[in-house]
Amino acid sequence: MKKALLLAVVITCIVTAMSAAAKPKILTFGKWMPVKLFIGPTEDKTAPMNVRALMWDGKIKEFTTGEPYDVTDRLLVVRRAFRLNDNLPAENKKQPRWVWQLGGWLLVDRTNGRVANVVLPEFDPFYSEASWYRDYVAYCGVSENSEKLYAVVAQVGRKKPILRKELGRASNGETPDSECGAPQWERNPARVTFLPKNAAKVTYAVQGHAADLVPEEVDEAE
């Protein structure tokens, strides 16, 4: 009788352990929360922004803003948002003064919850607006001294951009879309058009790990 009872207990423990191990972990997003985004070169202005938590198995991994983009059925990208402690050194013992900022883009694996930063050369959280197509992302990059504007196309998994061409001088505007809007993608063939506000639009054909300038069409009637 004791052996049978012991065997039943062991079997119950094994089944319970197997059930716990088999319980799938899920990637989810939390509820949207309204916050104030500090903007401008001097961060002296604010704009409304909605953020939500990126969670794996119910635990917060990051905060994000905007809608995610599915790169594959396994990988997605989403824009990061984060809080900075704005307290001065003399205020460290007080309650943190959190200010919200925009970050770059995150690459998220649905199968294991792994989160990594997407390498985006010269991507400026304030000026750049990303446009995704397949595993490519196009945006207007800004030089470190904020004087030059670049057409940039990057590919997930590659450290160097497949396209980086100067578009002109940056205007140092005061709104997030002051330099150029989101680039426009086309398929068959894959092409992307950059629309800088202070320069002529320009289109590049993207194939594999390369991008080539597409000449402007000439009106034959002229």
N, C-alpha and C positions, 0 to 999 in steps of 0.2 A: 504493500500500500504506500509506504514511504517512498519507494523507488518510483512508483507511478506518479506520485505527487511532485517529486523532484523533477522528473522528466517533463511534466506539464509546465512547471515553472520555467525550466530551461527553454522549452519550445516557445513559451509566451514571450520571454525576453528576446529570443532571436527574432521572432516575428515583429516585435515592437522596434527593435534596432533596425531591421531591414526596411520597415515602413518609414522610419525617420530618415534613413539614408536615401530612400527612393523619393522623398518629398522634393519636388522640383523647386529650385530657387528662381524667382521671377524678377525681371527688370520692370520697374514701374515709375511713373511720374506722379508727384504729389499734386495738391490743389494749387491753383494760381493764387499768388499774393501780390497786391499792389504795393509798390515801393517807389522811392524817388531815386532816379539816376543822376549822379553828379556829372555834368558835361562841361565842355569848353576847355580850352588849353589851360586855364587857371582854375577849372572846376568850381567856378563861382555861380553856376546856374544849375538848375535841376529840371528834369523832365520825368513824366510818369512812365513807369515800366512795370510789367508783370513778370514775376519770377516763380519758379516752382522747383521743388526738390527732385533730383534724380536718385532713385532708390534701388538698391539691390537687396533682395530678401528682407525688405522692410527697413533697411538702414540707409541713411542719407549718405550718398557718395559725393555729390556736387549740387550746386544750384545752377539752374539754366534759365534761359529766356528764349522766346520764339519757338517755332515748331521744329521738330527733328526732321532730318532728311535720311531716307534709307539708301545707303550706298549699295548694300547687298541684302539678302534675306537674313544675314547674320550681323552685319555691321551697320551702325547708324552714326550720324554726326549731329551735334547740337551745340548751340552757342552757350558759352559759359558766362555766368554772372557770379560775382563774389562780393563779400563784404570786407572793408578795410577798417581798422581801428584808427580813427582820426584824432585820438587824444594826443596832446602834447606831452613831452617827458614829465612835466610837473603834474600832469593829470593822470598818470599811470595807475594810481591807487583808486581812482574813481571808476564808476561804471563805464565800460567802453562806449565810445561814440562811433557807432557803425555807419559807414557810408557805402552805398552800393556802386559798383563799377562793372563795366562790360569787359569780358575777357575775350580770348580767342575761341577756337572751335575744339570740341572734344570728340574723339573717336571712341565709340562704345560698342563692346561685344555683348550681344544679347545672351550668348550661351554661358558665359562665365562672369559677367559683370565687370570685366576689365575696362578701365577708362584710361585713355592716353591723350595727350595734346596732339593736335594735328599741326604739323610743321608748315607754317605759312609765312614765308619770307616777306618782310616789310609790310605785314598786315598791321594796320593801325586800328585799335579798338574804337577810336573816336571817328576816324574818317572813312574806313574801309567798309564796304558792303559786299558780302560774299554771295555768289550765285553758283549753285551746284548742278552738275550734270554727270551722270555715271560716277566715276571716282575722281572727277576733275572739279576744281573750284577756281573760279575767276573772280578777281577783285582789283580795285585800284589801290596799289601800295604807295606808301609815303616814305621818303628817305628819312634817315635818322635826324637830320637837321630840319625836317619838315619843309624843305624847299622844293623838292622834286616829286613828281607824280609818275607812277609806273603802271603799265598794264602787266598784270601778273596772272599766270595760270599755273597752279600747282596740282600735283597728283598725290593721292593718299599713298603713303608708304615710301615716298621719295623725298629726300632732304632738300634737293635743289629744285627750283621751279623749272618747268619745261618752257616757260615764256617769262621774260622780264625785259620790257621795252619802255623807254622813257616816253611819257605822254606830254610833258611840259612842266611848268612850275605849279606848285601847290599854292592855293589861294589863302590858306590859313583861315578858313571860314569858321563860323561859330555854331553850325548845326551838323549833326552826324552825317547828313547826306550832302555836305557842301562841296565835295570834290567831284563826285560823279555818282550816278545811280548804279543799281545792280547791273552788271553786264548781262547781255541777252544771248542765250544759246540757241543754236539751230542744230538739227540732225540731218544726216544723209546729204552732204557730208557734215561732219561735226564742225561747227564754226561758232565763234564767240565774238560779239561786238561790244567794244568799250565805248561809253558815252560820257567822256569828261565834259564838265560844264564850261571849261575855259579853253577847250581845244576841239579840233574836228574828231568825229567818231572814227574808229578804226576797227577793222575786222581781221581775225586770224583763224586759219584752218588748223584744227587740232587732230593729230593722228599719232597714236602710240605715245612716244615720249618726246614728241616734237610739235612745234607750232610755227606756221608760216603765214606771212602777211598776205592777205587777199587784196589784190589791186581793186581800186574803185572802178565800178562799171562806167563806161563812157557812152554817152548818148550818141548813137549813130546819126541822128538827124542833124547834129551840130556840124 
